[in-house]
Amino acid sequence: MQLIQEQKCFGGRQIRYQHDSAALNCSMQFSVFLPPQAEQGPVPAVYWLSGLTCSDENFSSKAGAQRVAAALGLALIIPDTSPRGEGVADDENGAYDLGLGAGFYVNATQAPWDKHYHMYDYVLNELPALVEAELPLNGRRAISGHSMGGHGALVLALRNPQRFVSVSAFAPISHPSDCPWGKKAFAAYLGEDRQQWAQYDASLLLAALGSQLPMLVDQGEADNFLAEQLKPQALARAGEQADAALSLRMQPGYDHSYYFIASFIEDHLRFHAEHLRGG
Amino acid sequence: MQLIQEQKCFGGRQIRYQHDSAALNCSMQFSVFLPPQAEQGPVPAVYWLSGLTCSDENFSSKAGAQRVAAALGLALIIPDTSPRGEGVADDENGAYDLGLGAGFYVNATQAPWDKHYHMYDYVLNELPALVEAELPLNGRRAISGHSMGGHGALVLALRNPQRFVSVSAFAPISHPSDCPWGKKAFAAYLGEDRQQWAQYDASLLLAALGSQLPMLVDQGEADNFLAEQLKPQALARAGEQADAALSLRMQPGYDHSYYFIASFIEDHLRFHAEHLRGG
């Protein structure tokens, strides 16, 4: 992996890397924040998955997470939201919710998407192996994300509880099998097999598998996408049935933007730090 | 003034307004953050002036200032960096450092700039009168800014010490009469009369007028523009000669970006809050 930019931030290092991804079959960029504590020894990492249209730069520049990560000694690992590059398929109409910037953290099985769109494998396996080999990380991981990335964080953690100590999300697409964004993406990437869809639906996974993982979800009540796309009630119902450690906090007045994320990112990083310190 | 967007942020309100500016002879947008304390009564305000190419949105989304402003009970008033709109003159080659996005906080005297480019009057008079009439502000003001906006903040405060209780800057263009950005802009906006230029040069103003104002300046040592464009040493020398209350802090490793601003904005807002609370 090749360092392409480094900037000092809250005493730590905000870095952008480029590498050739085997999982995605293309060149990728991602961002990392290393806190000052990483100069002394390996630190735990919080993976952040962003939402539709984002790259690794939105969270890096807008969430204010580095201040808290520097205080707590956490690295932040921030991948892009889809494969990238000229040879990578995109929606033919350039839709914002399919193709580039909209990988939905699945392993696509349908052409033309199956050639590059394997964000599930990329975030679960390739990226952690890469950064843990190259950077001062201690192998302890938590995961969080926003909207499509909140969906990704929940799915990755619920299916792989041995890989993450805790999971959180901001305004996640909680039940993608039953909302327009999810149905469109899953039909394109996975075809019509609903068994496949269920492997990428946090509400269905939580109901089917249960979970002992600590889970924190924040949802703004003034979020324009709440009723049609996000459906946190489905996740809450599955969590109750499974007796999961899910804390769903409805936040009055907050919308879907980074102003919402910035307002509560400290709570999420402190939640993860508590679990990352244990063990 | 017309509210065009409002988003909840750290318990307060991040708002974007549009209005017809008499000083600038065009329609303008600006952003405001009102802290939760503004629900109970009028609060003091910190004016923030942004740098080249910025609008009111860069500081709003990238500096992380709302968290601290909410904790301290400060409003943030964030104007654009130049007049805007189709009828407003721009550099004929679209240069980033002249015309749109590059108003340099002066009152232009030269055609074609003199028709709209009166950012000095706009920030000093029209904008405060407008927001203090319409919003819960108590009339106590501090001012800060970055790069071109740090220049603007220093010039406005040094020439009008009765209007601001304190001034700060991040990587200000400290001696614009003697750097490429400043010479280009001043020649265009003000012509070749160096007496005019001196009215907008913080180092010359501080040497000529002195100052009792509390002044805080942060400058990254890894800032690419430091030696050629920013020249904080000129300001420091003038401050020493004038026995001014100037604290210039050189910050090792930091560059010119918002990661630098975000890392130290809390110090600046706490500095201003201390002075805004007095009197």
Boltz contact constraints between the chains, C-beta under 6 A:
constraints:
  - contact:
      token1: [A, 7]
      token2: [B, 255]
      max_distance: 6.0
  - contact:
      token1: [A, 7]
      token2: [B, 257]
      max_distance: 6.0
  - contact:
      token1: [A, 7]
      token2: [B, 259]
      max_distance: 6.0
  - contact:
      token1: [A, 8]
      token2: [B, 253]
      max_distance: 6.0
  - contact:
      token1: [A, 8]
      token2: [B, 254]
      max_distance: 6.0
  - contact:
      token1: [A, 9]
      token2: [B, 259]
      max_distance: 6.0
  - contact:
      token1: [A, 9]
      token2: [B, 263]
      max_distance: 6.0
  - contact:
      token1: [A, 10]
      token2: [B, 263]
      max_distance: 6.0
  - contact:
      token1: [A, 14]
      token2: [B, 259]
      max_distance: 6.0
  - contact:
      token1: [A, 61]
      token2: [B, 62]
      max_distance: 6.0
  - contact:
      token1: [A, 62]
      token2: [B, 61]
      max_distance: 6.0
  - contact:
      token1: [A, 64]
      token2: [B, 64]
      max_distance: 6.0
  - contact:
      token1: [A, 253]
      token2: [B, 8]
      max_distance: 6.0
  - contact:
      token1: [A, 254]
      token2: [B, 8]
      max_distance: 6.0
  - contact:
      token1: [A, 255]
      token2: [B, 7]
      max_distance: 6.0
  - contact:
      token1: [A, 257]
      token2: [B, 7]
      max_distance: 6.0
  - contact:
      token1: [A, 259]
      token2: [B, 7]
      max_distance: 6.0
  - contact:
      token1: [A, 259]
      token2: [B, 9]
      max_distance: 6.0
  - contact:
      token1: [A, 259]
      token2: [B, 14]
      max_distance: 6.0
  - contact:
      token1: [A, 263]
      token2: [B, 9]
      max_distance: 6.0
  - contact:
      token1: [A, 263]
      token2: [B, 10]
      max_distance: 6.0
